[in-house]
Amino acid sequence: MNLKEMTVGQSQTVSAMSPEQKEQTIRNIVKTKQHDKIDGVLVDMTTAGGMVQLLDKLTPDQKQKYLKLPIQKMANVLYKVMK
C-alpha cells in the first residue's frame, strides 16, 4: 500500500453515529452545558454551540451533507465559516 492509498482510505472514514444521532448529541451538549464525545472525539460546549447555530442556518440538503462529515471536519468547516 502506498502513501496515496493510505491517505484516501483515511479520509473516507465512516462515522459510527448516524447524522441524526450526531445532531441530537450536539444539541444535547449545548442543552446540558456539558462536553461529550462524538465518534471518540471530545466536543466542548463552545464548538457545539457554533455547530447548532450553523445547523439552524443550513438548508436540509446542506445539513445532511454537513452531518455526514467526520466530527473533526465539521469543526474545521465551522471555524472557516466563522472567520
Steps between C-alpha positions, in 0.01 A plus 500: 500500500646836404456835672230618258282195572541547876398866479191428291398217733533716810302792360201277425446388859142395562343656806378268774207732578216571264452865397189520717688368804780749438259791485321383815829462688620846389174659613515305828852637570361854475185420697682333792801735480726195523762371256451159342669265255388460142668215312771493768577874473431729795278792396483804728200725552640791298555285192162330541328838537653621175398176327140542619491856362643379170259205481204732556606717205567219250247368250390138553731377220798693635421379851512134395832549319644682801387233748651222286848650545732369773477718813849648447404620152172634635698715745740613225209609280341681794811702579560583132142630472542702820802694367 
